[in-house]
Amino acid sequence: MPITRAATQAALRLGAVALAGSLLAACGSGSSGTASDKPGGEVTLTVDLFGSFGYKEAGLYAEYEKLHPGVTIKQTDTEDEADYWKSLQTRLAGGGGLADVQGIEVGRIASVTQQQADRFEDLRKYGADGLKGQFADAKWAAATGKNGEVLGLGTDVGPEAMCYRTDLFEQAGLPTDRAELAKRWSTWDGYLELGKQYKAKAPAKSAWLDSVGSLFSIMIGQEKERYYDASGALIWETNPALKTAWETSVKASDAGLSAKLDQWSPQWNQAFAAGSFATIPCPAWMLGYIKGQAGDGGKGKWDIAALPGGAGNWGGSYLAVPRAAQHKKEAYELIKWLTAPEQQAKIFAKQGNFPSSTGAIAEVADTKDPYFSGAPIGKIFGDAAKAAPVQVLGIHDQNINQQITNALSEVERKGLAPEKAWENAKKGVANTLG
């Protein structure tokens, strides 16, 4: 996610991945003009992303500029992917204000391939079809249009785990060993039960988890079919797995286990350093976000364990080139390099965004993260990526998820009855779908 990534990612990576506290540039700030280009054939490439893809933080832009004299890269960011997507749609409709490279969260990629293929470059014209073997099959297929167009190159995926604060666990008298915790919260009921034990002895102003919306998103990421079935039919209202995720989230709210923080809000960002919650469901792309928000003071206080209820995926992202971009070929060369196995491996080591490149996945298997108490993130997220279901992606996945998490926020923050909140979610989805 970038993220979430999903994403955030859910890019949200998957990504996307929304996702470093310093990335607070306004929506729609990407530029497609050539005014910033320098004389003598030098090129300024604009990159517009959401959250934290980690390229700047990992030094990849500086490395690319060194390898390609005359190229300057300027990145803009929007922290909240929903705001980013809304702005991107406005600019795509108008044809102006677009960057040379635009990030796409995995929950939006079906919209691109099924409804907006004419607004993005078919990367086959630059030779992208020769890259297919570098990516996981599902990652490549999701960005392929109905006529075989290659509309984006995959950045990360969002295998899921549970991040937790060892110092807060110790203060509440809970175990901190990641293997023991994985056993104790092997189910979501076990996770909630441990949360109740934490609440009984928790440090002041500290809750078990950040929000029940994040709990819902991580749980639904464990399912192959979520909002649509394989035929493309909407099933979210009747999907029993979704109902279970909703009901579990409501249970967490009723038990008072949530810090009641809307994800991506300023209050949520501040809570990472303040110790306002002890656990957060974390797809791989969330690691970079936690580092950015908790800062140096959080190093060694966080750890990671396997996720309750089995493997899943939340988020992951793509890099795409709009047809209105000013430097299409140069933009393609940049995203080809950024998504190559070597660069994906560097991003994972620095930010935690898990690779979608098969070569990079093998390369990062033994990676550990000192910030997260030396957690074997290569194994934890690698195992999760192998076991996660290949999800059915629909046009409005991200919009439906947003309406449901909005409704859950009403439950935990406003005390709205779950039945009423569910009705509000249904109305919100109906309005979104038009």
Residue, then its C-alpha position, 0 to 999 in steps of 0.5 A: m500500500p502502499i498503504t495499505r498498501a492496500a493498500t492499504q495494500a491494501a496497497l494498500r499494496l498492497g499495497a498501498v499503500a497509504l503511508a508515511g506521516s511526512l507525505l502530506a502533499a495536497c491531492g492533485s498536485g501532480s503536474s503533466g506540463t513541460a515547464s519544469d523540463k530543463p534545456g538540453g533535453e533534460v527531463t523532469l518526470t512527475v510521479d503522483l502517489f498515495g501513502s508511502f511507496g517508499y521509493k524516496e525513503a529507500g533512495l531509489y529516485a536518487e539512484y535512478e537519477k544517478l544512473h540516468p543523467g538528465v532525468t529528475i524525478k519529482q514526487t507528490d503524495t496524498e496520504d489518504e488513498a480515497d482522496y487520491w483516487k477522487s482527485l485522479q478521477t477528476r484529472l482523468a476526466g479533464g485530461g489535465g494535471l496528470a503526472d507521468v506516473q500515477g499509482i493505482e491501488v489494487g482495489r481500483i485496478a479492476s476499474v482501470t482495466q474494465q472502465q478506463a483502459d482508454r485513459f492509460e497507456d498500453l505498456r506493451k508498446y514499450g515492451a512490457d509484455g516481455l516482463k510477464g514472467q517477472f511477476a506473480d500470475a495473479k498480480w499480472a493478470a489483474a492489470t491486464g485489459k480485456n484486449g490484452e492491454v498491460l495497463g500497469l506494473g505491479t509494485d507490492v502485495g499486501p500479505e497480512a500479519m499482526c503488529y504489536r507493542t511489546d512494551l505495552f504488552e509487558q505492562a499489561g502482563l501479557p506474553t511478548d513472544r511472537a510464536e506464543l502469541a500466534k498460538r494464543w490468537s490463532t482464531w479471531d475469538g482468541y484475539l478478542e479474548l486476549g484483548k479483554q485481558y489486555k484491557a483489564k490491566a492496560p496502561a492508561k489511555s491505551a486500547w487493544l487495537d486502533s479501530v474496528g474498521s482496520l479489523f474488518s479490512i484485515m479479516i475480509g482480506q482473508e477471503k477469496e470472494r468478498y464483494y463480488d463473486a467470480s462471475g462479477a456479481l455483487i455478493w457483499e450483502t449476502n456473503p457469510a464471510l463478510k457478515t462474520a467480519w462485520e460481526t467480529s468487528v462489532k464485538a470488538s467495539d462492544a467490548g471497548l477494545s478499540a481506540k476509536l481512531d479513523q485510519w489515516s486521520p491526524q489523530w490516528n497518525q499521532a497515536f502510533a508514537a503515543g502508544s494509544f493502541a497495543t496491536i494493529p492488523c498490518p499488511a506488509w506495506m504498513l511497516g513503513y507507515i508505522k516507522g514513519q509515524a512512531g519514529d526512532g522512539g518506536k524502534g525495538k518496541w514493536d514486533i510482528a506475529a502471524l495473523p489470527g484466522g489464517a493468511g490473507n492479503w490487504g492491498g498492494s499497488y501498481l504504477a501506470v502511465p496516463r495517456a495524457a502524460q508528457h513523457k510516456k516512454e521515459a515514464y515507462e522506463l522508470i516504472k520498469w526499473l522501480t518494479a524490477p526484482e532488485q528494486q522490489a527487494k530493496i523496498f522490502a528491506k527498507q520499508g516492508n512493502f512485500p514484493s510482487s516480483t517472484g524473483a524478489i520474493a525468493e531474495v527477501a526470504d531471510t530478511k529481518d527488521p531491527y525496528f520490529s525487534g528483529a522480526p523475520i519479516g521475510k518468513i512471516f510475510g512470505d508464508a502469508a503471501k504463499a497461503a493467501p487466497v487469490q482474491v476476486l477483484g471487482i470494479h467497486d471493491q474499494n468503494i464498498n470497503q470504505q462504506i462498510t468501514n465508515a459504518l463501523s466507525e459510526v458504531e464505535r465512535k457514535g454508538l450507533a446501533p449495528e443494525k442501523a449502521w448496516e443500513n447506512a452502509k447499504k445506502g452508501v454502497a447504493n449511492t456509490l454504485g449509482 
